[in-house]
Amino acid sequence: MLPAHSDQTEYQELVARIETVNQLIDQASNTSSLWRETKNLSNSAKEYADANNYALANEILTEAEFQANLGIQQALDQKDINKLIPFYLQH
């Protein structure tokens, strides 16, 4: 059973958005481009949502989504750079 929330619909929408952002975070992680604090931001957003602080949860989640998207974009931008670096210098 879900905890009691002041606005169950808003909570459910926020949890769905958190799940979507977590999918982006997983995608960034799979490309080895996940920024260090991005997952922590998503976890914090869930904690604030659970505490009925939807405004702060949304704000934090927006930052997590932004960082995940930047990580994905960074990976896309750098995917061809390894062709320019000799194999013995690649990690």
NORPEGI-V53808 format. One line per field, one symbol per residue. phi: phi as a letter, one per 20 degrees, with the letter a starting at -180 (. if undefined). psi: psi as a letter, one per 20 degrees, with the letter a starting at -180 (. if undefined). Layout:
phi=???
psi=???
This chain:
phi=.fffcfcfffffffffffffffffffffffelcffgefffffffgfffffemdffffffffffffffffffffffffdfefffeeggfeff
psi=pqqpqhnhggghhghghghghhhgggghhhjkjpqgighhgghhggghghjjmhghgggghggggggghhgghggghjhihhhipqhiiq.
